[in-house]
Every structure is written in structure tokens, then in C-alpha cells.
Amino acid sequence: MPKTLFDKIWDMHRVRDDLLYIDLHLVHEVTSPQAFDGLRLSGRPVRRPDKTVATADHNVPTDGTKVARLIADSLSRTQVETLERNCAEFGIPIYSLGSDRQGIVHVIGPELGLTQPGMTIVCGDSHTSTHGALGALAFGIGTSEVEHVLATQTLVQRRPKTMRISYEGALGSGVTAKDLILATIGRLGTSGCQGYVVEYAGSAIEQLSMENRMTVCNMTIEGGGRAGMIAPDDTTFHYLKGRPAAPIDWDDAVARWRALPTEPGAKFDREEAIDASSLAPMVTWGTTPGMVVEVTGHVPSPEDAAEQAAAETTARALTYMGLKPGTRMTDIALDRVFIGSCTNSRIEDLREAAGVVTGRHVASTVRAMVVPGSQQVKAQAEREGLDKVFTEAGFEWREAGCSMCLGMNPDILQPKERCASTSNRNFEGRQGAGGRTHLVSPQMAAAAAIEGHFVDIRGWN
Amino acid sequence: MEPVTTITGHVTVLDRADVDTDQIIPKQFLKRIERTGYGEFLFFDWVRSGEITIEPNPVLVTGRNFGCGSSREHAVWAIQQFGFQAVIAPSFSDIFFANCTKNGFLPVELTEDEVRSVAAVGEVTIDLETQTVTAGPRTFRFDIDPDIKDRLLNGLDEIALTLQHEADITAYEDARAYPSPVTTSL
């Protein structure tokens, strides 16, 4: 029987019944301390430190602090120092503050070549789905499961359902991977993919760069999906070749990887199709990623909702966001712009944003920042002169970390501040208590920074 | 982990869909390195602003896609440490659901109509053994994975259960045809 990419990886990793072997475990400071405590309490070692790697990302200041003991916030400092101590005690390699490999966990995995096709990858972070862009099965887990993987290198997993979303046609100029995934979540809903592993397929996906594929898979969780995957191809192999952890038996590895894609006739539990050529730049207006419209659209009205509950949800979101129904999206003025996060902080994202701002200046009413996803991305961008493009345009150029995606470090919104953000969640308070987040692509964020309000990148020059 | 058998008492209703884990326990409380001390910060921003009040009862009843967003297990710890023993909703995010079951905390999925009915009655008995929720005159059946049910009923440690199969894990590792990346030699 023809098999899907997911079927092949799942079957290859079954130890017994529902026990799934994990090839790579990524660890960060926020969701791991209680797991290490659990190991100590029960006297268990880490089974495979050689399949585990850690970095500090959520809590780190992006101001150039190079060692954990100099982090000003005492709780953040404790958390990063605890991670460093735990890794030393259990023999786990770590790229902490000061390392030239430090960065957002979902940026450094692919960057070091640790993320490879056909692998199973987990991390105590919901955006682990990012790694599926290279043809891996990758998903987020909680702290109890982190402890389980540390102790056993396996997870107890029921086989999830499978779904394929096919995107035929080409994305229009100015329409990006971020718009593709936001539009998908808008259509299928924030729980539309619950219980499914999603394979993104079709000509529009095949044409995406590796970085852009990561953006798509990254936001799978915002549609409720367990994991997102894309078939490995020459784009994948080209990206991986020469990276530090790339296989030594390269040609054999590529031959193995070429056998992974879903076979013709393989059955999915569910299939969806989206015409990529019909998609437009997207902007969220509310407090879930599914509350999204095209940039040419308007803020919706609670009166347009089909049922009472949805009307109340819309009304509450508009109150939080401080928006009036019927407002044109391009009339929404901004206080802040954030380009970064595990969704959009890779070199390709920064190149695309820089291309928009060259020779222009950030509006006087806006404070804008660019936060590279890793030290490697930062160094690459500086080699290409992108830092100069941004700083000359009035953007702040900062050190690698999760930064203003989640408000666990000094980069936060003030109450009622409005931000165009390339991150993944516009939940209430996500970027700081009372902060108002609009999710957009890097180009749309960059253009909004210049104009001080959203613009349709397609007609902007 | 304490065994879960039956849970009886009043319900607290939070009539909202898509309640994300950032609302259940905001990020500033994720900086703690302990597993306890989260209960008092449950729904911190909503409670502090006076938008909602949360009555301490054994059962939380809420809307679909509960626990979406971040994988933070702190969300389950906060709900449990506040005093809830179970949560009833039409659907849960996958990661949140799994996190509940690792902590001896029972997530129960009922239909939208059944959830509304439970909320209206205001009192409930959940019996995990028979997989039933009784609210007033009506009894609803819920599904749960048999292995998860067994683990919850007996309060079993999943890691200890898995380590009973350590020989299988070693055999799998020995039999793997090709290696995966080695993090310790980069």
C-alpha cells in the first residue's frame, strides 16, 4: 500500500505498540527545570545526551548581555543558570548566552544541520512543528514528556490522523509563506487541524525556500495541528549540505531521503486544497491567529457573526484591540514593529524585510526593531550589510533571542501599544500585558514601519 | 500521581472558546523553576482586571479548543493547584490534553450541547471507570484512550512503565540501519 511521508517516519520509529523513538530532543530554559528535577528525584540519568541539545532563548535579553550571571532580571537569570547547571550535570551540550551558536531553538536546529529529513524531533515548545519543513516529524511536548524523553529517549504516542493541504498555483508578488499560513488558519480555524499531522504540498510549497517552508510549518500549531511536514527535495538537501551536523555519508543520506516523500495514491484521513494564486497579504485584527483578513479588508463587525457566541467573541476581541468595526486595515496606525521570532527571523526573512526598507526611514511615530533568530543569522546578516540597511532606516538591530514574541524578556509592549509583528501569536497580553498585536509577514511589517500604518505591499513603492 | 476515580461537586463555568495557555497562566509566571506555586496566578490578567471571577470548585466547564497555544505545562499546574480536579469542554488542544493526563488531572470531552447542559445544572459527578458525566437527571458518556484511563485510575508513573520496556528500546537502538545526528560531537 502506498505510504505517506508521515507513515514512513512513524513506522521507522516505532519501538513497540505506541512507543515512539525520538532522534533529537531540543531543550530550553523555560520548560525543562522541573523535568531535570524529576530525574534527580527518581535517580534517573539522561538516556541519550548525544541526542539532546540545549540553548537559552525565551528569557535572554537582546541587548548584548553575554553571560547568564549578568542578566538583570533575577528570575530570568536563575532560569538560564539553572539550564546551564542541569546540562553540565547531565552531560548535555548547550549553546547558552555568549556562544556563537546560541539562538532560538527552532532556528538553531536546522541551522546546525541537526534537523534532517526522516527524523523524529521533540521540544518542550509548541513551535517545534517548524522542523517538519525539512521532512521530519516534529512536535511540541509538555514538561512531563520532556522528562519522559530525557529518561527513555521515547514517547508514548497514539498514531495521529493525517491531513494534506495542497496549494496549487503560484503566490503573487508580495504574497509570502506567512500570508499562506495565516490565510489557511483563517479558513480552517484555530482548531481546524486538531488531532492531525498536516502535510503541506503542491506547487506553491515546492517553490518556497527552506526558510519560508519553516514559516509555514511553524504556525501549524496555531491551526491546532499536531505537526506540520513538507516533503524533502533538492531545496532541502541544498540547505543541509555542509552544515556542521550534516551526514558524513552524504550521498547515501540523500538517497535515503529521496525515498521519504508521500507516494502517489497514499491515503490521508483528510484532504484540503487552497488556490495559492488567490491569496493576498494578510493582517490579523483580533486575539487569535484565525482572526485575520486581507490587507485590503476591514475590521469585521460583531453583527456579521453567524451566531451569538461568535458575535460576543468578536466584540471582546475588538474591545481588547481597541478597534472599530469597518475600519480599513490600512488605516490602522502602529506604535511598534517587531521583526523576529521562530516564525520569521531567519536570513531569508531579514533579506526580504531589508529589501523593503532600503533607502527609506521608519516613521517618526514608530519604534521598530529587528531581532535575528540566532547568532549565526546575525553574523550572516552583518556580512551581507543588512544590519546597516536596518539601522540606517531607523530600526534597532539586536542580539538573538525570542525577544518580543512572548514577553518573557525585557522586550515587551506597554499596555495599549499597537504592534505589527512577524511572530506567531496575537493572544491577549502575549507581547506584554495589554499590548495589541497584529501578525504580518516580514515585508508587511517593514513597510508598516516606514509608513506608520499598514500598507498593501503589492501596490506600495 | 494521585489516582483519579470519581469527582463530584459544583462546577465553575468559563463560557469562552479558544482559551489559550497565555491566558491560563501568563508568561511572567513561567520564570519559576519549581512545579508548585502557580494556583494563585490562574487566569491572572482576566481576574486582576475584574473581567471574570473564578469560584473554587472541583470542576471547570468551558468552551471549545481549551488550552490552545503554548505547550507550557504550567497551565495544567495552575488549574490543578487552584483546586480543580477536572475540566469539561467540547475540545482541547492536543498538547494541553496530554499535559493534563500526565498530572492526574482529568480532561473530559463532551459535545457542545452536553457541555451547556452540565453548565446549566451546575453540579456534576464524573466517573472515570464508567466514563460517564452525570448532571441532574442526565448522564453523558465520554471517550478516553484506554491506556490513559488505566494510568489515571491507578495513578501510574508513565516513565516507570516505559522503562519496563528498556530492553526493547535498546534493541531498537542496536537495530537502527542508519544513525541520526550526534549532538555531543559538533
Chai-1 contact restraints between the chains, C-beta under 6 A:
chainA,res_idxA,chainB,res_idxB,connection_type,confidence,min_distance_angstrom,max_distance_angstrom,comment,restraint_id
A,V15,B,D168,contact,1.0,0.0,6.0,A-B,restraint_1
A,V15,B,I169,contact,1.0,0.0,6.0,A-B,restraint_2
A,V15,B,Y172,contact,1.0,0.0,6.0,A-B,restraint_3
A,R16,B,D168,contact,1.0,0.0,6.0,A-B,restraint_4
A,Y21,B,Y172,contact,1.0,0.0,6.0,A-B,restraint_5
A,D23,B,S180,contact,1.0,0.0,6.0,A-B,restraint_6
A,V30,B,L30,contact,1.0,0.0,6.0,A-B,restraint_7
A,P33,B,I33,contact,1.0,0.0,6.0,A-B,restraint_8
A,Q34,B,R35,contact,1.0,0.0,6.0,A-B,restraint_9
A,D50,B,V182,contact,1.0,0.0,6.0,A-B,restraint_10
A,D50,B,T183,contact,1.0,0.0,6.0,A-B,restraint_11
A,D50,B,T184,contact,1.0,0.0,6.0,A-B,restraint_12
A,V53,B,T183,contact,1.0,0.0,6.0,A-B,restraint_13
A,L75,B,K31,contact,1.0,0.0,6.0,A-B,restraint_14
A,S76,B,K31,contact,1.0,0.0,6.0,A-B,restraint_15
A,Q79,B,K31,contact,1.0,0.0,6.0,A-B,restraint_16
A,T82,B,I33,contact,1.0,0.0,6.0,A-B,restraint_17
A,P93,B,T183,contact,1.0,0.0,6.0,A-B,restraint_18
A,P93,B,T184,contact,1.0,0.0,6.0,A-B,restraint_19
A,L114,B,P181,contact,1.0,0.0,6.0,A-B,restraint_20
A,M119,B,S180,contact,1.0,0.0,6.0,A-B,restraint_21
A,D125,B,S71,contact,1.0,0.0,6.0,A-B,restraint_22
A,S126,B,S70,contact,1.0,0.0,6.0,A-B,restraint_23
A,S126,B,S71,contact,1.0,0.0,6.0,A-B,restraint_24
A,G140,B,S71,contact,1.0,0.0,6.0,A-B,restraint_25
A,G140,B,I95,contact,1.0,0.0,6.0,A-B,restraint_26
A,G142,B,S71,contact,1.0,0.0,6.0,A-B,restraint_27
A,G142,B,E73,contact,1.0,0.0,6.0,A-B,restraint_28
A,G142,B,N99,contact,1.0,0.0,6.0,A-B,restraint_29
A,T143,B,E73,contact,1.0,0.0,6.0,A-B,restraint_30
A,S144,B,K102,contact,1.0,0.0,6.0,A-B,restraint_31
A,H148,B,I159,contact,1.0,0.0,6.0,A-B,restraint_32
A,A151,B,I159,contact,1.0,0.0,6.0,A-B,restraint_33
A,T152,B,T162,contact,1.0,0.0,6.0,A-B,restraint_34
A,T154,B,I169,contact,1.0,0.0,6.0,A-B,restraint_35
A,T190,B,D18,contact,1.0,0.0,6.0,A-B,restraint_36
A,S191,B,N65,contact,1.0,0.0,6.0,A-B,restraint_37
A,R226,B,D94,contact,1.0,0.0,6.0,A-B,restraint_38
A,P244,B,L186,contact,1.0,0.0,6.0,A-B,restraint_39
A,A245,B,P181,contact,1.0,0.0,6.0,A-B,restraint_40
A,A245,B,L186,contact,1.0,0.0,6.0,A-B,restraint_41
A,T288,B,D18,contact,1.0,0.0,6.0,A-B,restraint_42
A,L406,B,K27,contact,1.0,0.0,6.0,A-B,restraint_43
A,G407,B,K27,contact,1.0,0.0,6.0,A-B,restraint_44
A,M408,B,K27,contact,1.0,0.0,6.0,A-B,restraint_45
A,F427,B,D20,contact,1.0,0.0,6.0,A-B,restraint_46
A,F427,B,D22,contact,1.0,0.0,6.0,A-B,restraint_47
A,G429,B,P26,contact,1.0,0.0,6.0,A-B,restraint_48
A,G429,B,D45,contact,1.0,0.0,6.0,A-B,restraint_49
A,R430,B,D22,contact,1.0,0.0,6.0,A-B,restraint_50
